[in-house]
Amino acid sequence: MRQRRAGSGLRVAAWVLVPLGLVLMLGGIGYTGTSYKGATVMSEAMAPTYRPGERLLIERTDAGGIRRGDVVLVDVPDRYRGRPVLQRVIGLGGDHVVCCHGGRITVNGKPVDEPYVMHGEVDAGTGEYDVTVPDGRLFLLGDHRANSNDSRFFLGEQSGSVAASGVRGRVQDDPTVPVVLASLGILGIVTALAGTGLGIGGYVAGRRDRRPAEAVPPWPVA
C-alpha cells in the first residue's frame, strides 16, 4: 500500500477551506455592501417613527420593488435643494388618493390605517386633496404631517408626486438579513485564514518528511 506523505491531509483541507472561505467572504460582505447602506435622519418629518440623528439601514431597491407603506429615501432634484428626503409611500402610479374622509386618507376608495402619524393627525390642517398618481411616480407623505414638506405642497406638479426612479432605497427595520450576510462574510474570513494556516502546516510537515535520514555510524570494532 502506498504510504501517504506527511502533511497531505492538511494540504487537502487547505485546498477546500481557502476557496470556501473566499466565496463566503466575498458573497456575504460583497452583497451587504452593494445592497444596503446607512443613512441619518435629518429632520422631524418622519417623527415619531424616526427621529433626527437616528441611523437607519437602507435597502437598495428599484421602482418595481416599492410598496405602499414603505419609507423610502428618494432624490427629488427640483425640490429640497437637491437633497434626498425620507418619506412614506402613500400612493403608487395609477392610485387614486383622497384626503380626508372621516379623518382618514383613502387610496382607491379604501381607508388607509396610519397608526404611525404624529398625534394621530392625518392631514394636520393642510386641506383636502383628490389626486391620481401618474404612472411611474409616487405620492409621498411624512409621518409628522404638521412638519413635513411632502407631496401635499406640490399638488400642481404632477399631483405632487415624485419619480419612482429617484428612490435610492427603502428603510429596512428588520436587520436579520444584513446581519446574517455580514456574519457569513466574517465566517468566510475565519475559514480562509484557518485554511491558510493548515496549508502552511501541511507544507512544513511535507518538507520535514522529505529530509534524508541521518546515517547511523557503525559500531566500532575492537
C-alpha positions as a printed NumPy array, in Angstrom:
array([[  0.   ,   0.   ,   0.   ],
       [  1.289,   3.452,  -0.911],
       [  2.177,   5.47 ,   2.162],
       [  0.643,   8.935,   2.455],
       [  3.129,  11.739,   2.667],
       [  3.211,  13.755,   5.859],
       [  1.022,  16.851,   5.768],
       [ -1.062,  15.722,   2.785],
       [ -4.276,  15.785,   4.834],
       [ -3.557,  19.336,   5.95 ],
       [ -2.942,  20.449,   2.394],
       [ -6.19 ,  18.869,   1.183],
       [ -8.084,  20.654,   3.959],
       [ -6.429,  23.915,   2.924],
       [ -7.473,  23.435,  -0.71 ],
       [-11.077,  23.035,   0.478],
       [-11.25 ,  25.698,   3.187],
       [ -9.478,  28.597,   1.471],
       [-11.757,  28.724,  -1.621],
       [-14.831,  28.131,   0.556],
       [-13.802,  30.956,   2.866],
       [-13.219,  33.338,  -0.034],
       [-16.643,  32.548,  -1.5  ],
       [-18.36 ,  33.181,   1.843],
       [-16.385,  36.361,   2.441],
       [-16.948,  37.877,  -0.996],
       [-20.578,  36.756,  -1.108],
       [-21.564,  37.921,   2.37 ],
       [-19.649,  41.175,   2.639],
       [-19.944,  41.982,  -1.063],
       [-23.716,  41.533,  -1.171],
       [-24.19 ,  43.519,   2.033],
       [-22.079,  46.368,   0.696],
       [-23.925,  46.585,  -2.608],
       [-27.47 ,  46.006,  -1.309],
       [-27.509,  48.082,   1.88 ],
       [-26.31 ,  51.475,   3.027],
       [-26.647,  53.64 ,   6.1  ],
       [-28.475,  56.963,   6.352],
       [-29.018,  59.523,   9.104],
       [-32.424,  61.12 ,   9.738],
       [-32.007,  64.866,   9.233],
       [-35.445,  66.291,  10.106],
       [-38.63 ,  65.831,  12.137],
       [-40.674,  64.95 ,   9.038],
       [-40.794,  61.225,   9.861],
       [-41.3  ,  61.563,  13.629],
       [-42.332,  59.76 ,  15.745],
       [-41.304,  56.763,  13.619],
       [-37.771,  58.055,  13.021],
       [-36.158,  60.899,  14.952],
       [-33.414,  63.343,  13.864],
       [-29.959,  61.847,  14.306],
       [-31.221,  58.265,  14.165],
       [-29.195,  55.917,  11.957],
       [-31.203,  53.814,   9.523],
       [-30.419,  50.841,   7.321],
       [-31.45 ,  51.483,   3.718],
       [-32.091,  48.518,   1.447],
       [-31.439,  49.386,  -2.177],
       [-34.419,  48.655,  -4.409],
       [-35.682,  49.577,  -7.851],
       [-39.009,  51.15 ,  -8.704],
       [-40.668,  47.766,  -9.173],
       [-39.909,  46.716,  -5.606],
       [-41.619,  49.661,  -3.894],
       [-44.819,  49.018,  -1.92 ],
       [-47.396,  51.261,  -0.271],
       [-46.344,  51.966,   3.288],
       [-42.614,  51.742,   2.55 ],
       [-40.466,  54.533,   3.937],
       [-38.11 ,  55.47 ,   1.124],
       [-35.018,  57.593,   0.679],
       [-35.648,  59.475,  -2.543],
       [-33.917,  62.062,  -4.703],
       [-36.151,  64.881,  -5.957],
       [-33.819,  67.136,  -7.987],
       [-36.261,  70.051,  -8.3  ],
       [-37.169,  70.095,  -4.582],
       [-35.435,  70.18 ,  -1.214],
       [-32.298,  71.828,  -2.655],
       [-31.376,  68.573,  -4.326],
       [-31.018,  66.678,  -1.051],
       [-32.501,  63.185,  -0.629],
       [-35.514,  63.026,   1.682],
       [-37.115,  60.326,   3.782],
       [-40.878,  59.956,   3.267],
       [-43.583,  57.298,   3.307],
       [-45.184,  55.897,   0.152],
       [-48.94 ,  56.508,   0.23 ],
       [-49.777,  56.037,  -3.437],
       [-48.204,  54.247,  -6.406],
       [-48.633,  55.022, -10.093],
       [-52.325,  54.874, -11.039],
       [-53.591,  55.115,  -7.44 ],
       [-56.427,  57.492,  -6.547],
       [-55.516,  59.272,  -3.295],
       [-58.11 ,  61.342,  -1.423],
       [-57.908,  63.269,   1.856],
       [-59.735,  63.155,   4.087],
       [-62.968,  61.224,   4.572],
       [-63.727,  60.771,   8.25 ],
       [-60.235,  61.907,   9.164],
       [-58.579,  59.194,   7.055],
       [-56.827,  59.097,   3.701],
       [-58.303,  56.733,   1.141],
       [-56.389,  55.011,  -1.65 ],
       [-58.551,  53.63 ,  -4.45 ],
       [-61.563,  54.08 ,  -2.189],
       [-60.127,  52.142,   0.754],
       [-59.277,  53.91 ,   4.051],
       [-55.604,  53.736,   4.974],
       [-54.779,  52.74 ,   8.54 ],
       [-51.996,  55.073,   9.739],
       [-51.091,  54.347,  13.367],
       [-47.644,  55.863,  12.792],
       [-48.679,  59.518,  12.257],
       [-47.73 ,  62.073,  14.906],
       [-50.586,  62.727,  17.375],
       [-52.956,  60.882,  15.027],
       [-53.103,  63.962,  12.752],
       [-53.653,  62.618,   9.245],
       [-53.99 ,  65.983,   7.476],
       [-52.712,  68.472,  10.105],
       [-54.93 ,  71.199,   8.663],
       [-53.376,  71.261,   5.19 ],
       [-56.731,  70.843,   3.473],
       [-58.395,  68.305,   1.237],
       [-56.94 ,  66.876,  -1.956],
       [-58.065,  64.416,  -4.569],
       [-55.338,  63.211,  -6.927],
       [-54.49 ,  60.355,  -9.247],
       [-50.82 ,  59.434,  -9.148],
       [-49.235,  59.387, -12.643],
       [-47.656,  56.141, -13.81 ],
       [-44.063,  55.679, -12.73 ],
       [-44.458,  58.124,  -9.855],
       [-45.152,  58.067,  -6.099],
       [-47.294,  60.121,  -3.725],
       [-45.286,  60.613,  -0.522],
       [-46.112,  61.945,   2.941],
       [-44.154,  62.388,   6.153],
       [-45.405,  60.814,   9.377],
       [-45.293,  64.206,  11.123],
       [-47.939,  65.796,   8.93 ],
       [-47.675,  69.186,  10.645],
       [-43.934,  69.349,   9.941],
       [-43.379,  67.628,   6.602],
       [-42.854,  69.335,   3.248],
       [-44.236,  66.475,   1.186],
       [-46.474,  65.781,  -1.821],
       [-49.349,  67.827,  -0.369],
       [-47.439,  71.048,  -1.032],
       [-46.696,  70.316,  -4.688],
       [-50.138,  69.244,  -5.937],
       [-49.755,  71.449,  -9.017],
       [-46.703,  69.457, -10.112],
       [-47.961,  66.102, -11.409],
       [-50.327,  65.788,  -8.439],
       [-47.465,  66.324,  -6.009],
       [-45.856,  63.045,  -6.995],
       [-42.164,  62.233,  -7.411],
       [-40.442,  59.935,  -9.902],
       [-40.165,  56.362,  -8.628],
       [-36.812,  56.154, -10.406],
       [-35.439,  58.632,  -7.861],
       [-35.786,  56.164,  -4.99 ],
       [-32.408,  55.158,  -3.56 ],
       [-33.877,  52.502,  -1.302],
       [-36.325,  51.772,   1.491],
       [-35.813,  51.637,   5.242],
       [-35.149,  48.111,   6.494],
       [-36.318,  47.854,  10.104],
       [-35.507,  44.149,  10.362],
       [-31.699,  43.773,  10.351],
       [-31.799,  39.963,  10.227],
       [-30.791,  39.572,   6.577],
       [-27.863,  42.038,   6.559],
       [-26.623,  40.704,   9.912],
       [-26.684,  37.131,   8.604],
       [-24.875,  38.191,   5.423],
       [-22.228,  40.088,   7.362],
       [-21.797,  37.092,   9.68 ],
       [-21.25 ,  34.857,   6.65 ],
       [-18.592,  37.265,   5.464],
       [-16.817,  37.117,   8.825],
       [-17.114,  33.326,   8.859],
       [-15.567,  33.319,   5.404],
       [-12.574,  35.323,   6.622],
       [-12.044,  32.949,   9.555],
       [-12.41 ,  29.906,   7.29 ],
       [ -9.927,  31.256,   4.752],
       [ -7.398,  32.076,   7.48 ],
       [ -7.824,  28.62 ,   9.013],
       [ -7.311,  27.03 ,   5.611],
       [ -4.199,  29.111,   5.038],
       [ -2.819,  28.007,   8.398],
       [ -3.481,  24.356,   7.6  ],
       [ -1.833,  24.769,   4.226],
       [  1.292,  26.213,   5.809],
       [  1.293,  23.394,   8.361],
       [  0.988,  20.809,   5.594],
       [  3.841,  22.386,   3.634],
       [  6.136,  22.402,   6.669],
       [  5.257,  18.787,   7.509],
       [  5.956,  17.744,   3.93 ],
       [  9.336,  19.457,   3.93 ],
       [ 10.325,  17.653,   7.095],
       [  9.213,  14.319,   5.642],
       [ 11.443,  14.806,   2.59 ],
       [ 14.614,  15.34 ,   4.623],
       [ 17.03 ,  12.372,   4.225],
       [ 17.529,  10.265,   7.331],
       [ 20.841,  10.807,   9.059],
       [ 23.3  ,   7.939,   8.596],
       [ 23.948,   5.921,  11.74 ],
       [ 27.686,   5.307,  12.203],
       [ 28.704,   1.641,  12.564],
       [ 29.63 ,   0.26 ,  15.914],
       [ 33.352,   0.358,  16.47 ],
       [ 35.093,  -2.999,  16.074],
       [ 37.573,  -3.926,  18.747]])
